[in-house]
Amino acid sequence: MDEDTGEQGFGRRERDILALERRGFSGPGAKERAIREELDLAPVRYYQLLNALLDDARALAHDPVTVNRLRRVRETRRLER
C-alpha cells in the first residue's frame, strides 16, 4: 500500500479535502484561498470532488463525523430549494 493511495484506494487528495473541511475559516475568501494554495484546486473543482466524497463509503469510514455533518448540510440546502 503506497502513501498516496492509503486504504482501499482512498487517496491523499480525498483525505486532504476532508481535513480541510474539518477546519474553521474566518473571513470571506479564507476557505477558497486555502483550497487554491494548499490543494492546488479551483474552488469549483474542490466542491465537485467534495460532493462526490459525501457519497463514498470510504470517506464515511475514514471520517464519519465530518461526512455526516456535510451530508446534513447538503440535505438541508436541497430542501430549501
C-alpha positions in Angstrom: 0.0 0.0 0.0 1.6 3.3 -1.0 1.4 6.6 0.8 -0.7 8.3 -1.8 -3.5 5.8 -2.1 -3.9 4.8 1.5 -6.7 2.4 2.5 -8.5 0.7 -0.4 -7.7 3.4 -3.0 -8.8 6.3 -0.8 -6.1 8.8 -1.8 -4.2 11.6 -0.2 -6.3 14.2 -2.1 -9.5 12.8 -0.6 -8.0 12.8 2.9 -6.8 16.3 2.4 -10.2 17.5 1.3 -11.9 16.0 4.4 -9.1 17.5 6.6 -9.8 21.0 5.1 -13.5 20.6 5.8 -12.8 19.9 9.4 -11.1 23.3 9.8 -12.8 26.5 10.6 -12.3 29.5 8.4 -12.6 33.2 9.4 -13.3 35.9 7.0 -14.5 36.0 3.4 -12.4 34.1 1.0 -10.3 32.3 3.5 -11.5 28.8 2.6 -11.3 29.4 -1.1 -7.7 30.7 -0.7 -6.8 27.6 1.3 -8.3 25.4 -1.4 -6.2 27.1 -4.1 -3.0 27.3 -2.1 -3.0 24.0 -0.1 -4.7 21.7 -2.6 -3.9 23.4 -5.8 -7.6 23.1 -6.9 -10.1 25.6 -8.3 -12.9 26.0 -5.7 -15.5 24.7 -8.3 -13.5 21.5 -8.8 -13.0 21.2 -5.0 -16.7 21.3 -4.4 -17.3 18.8 -7.1 -14.9 16.4 -5.5 -16.2 17.0 -2.1 -19.8 16.3 -3.2 -18.7 13.0 -4.7 -16.8 12.2 -1.5 -20.0 12.6 0.5 -21.5 9.6 -1.4 -18.3 7.5 -1.0 -18.4 4.8 1.7 -14.6 5.0 2.1 -15.0 8.7 3.1 -17.6 7.8 5.6 -15.4 5.1 7.1 -12.4 7.5 7.2 -14.2 10.5 8.8 -17.8 9.7 9.8 -18.3 12.9 11.8 -17.3 15.2 9.0 -19.0 13.3 6.3 -22.3 13.0 8.2 -22.2 16.7 9.1 -21.7 17.7 5.5 -24.4 15.3 4.3 -26.8 17.0 6.7 -25.8 20.4 5.4 -26.2 19.3 1.8 -29.7 17.8 2.5 -30.8 21.0 4.3 -29.8 23.1 1.3 -31.6 20.7 -1.1 -34.8 21.0 1.0 -34.5 24.8 1.0 -34.6 25.0 -2.8 
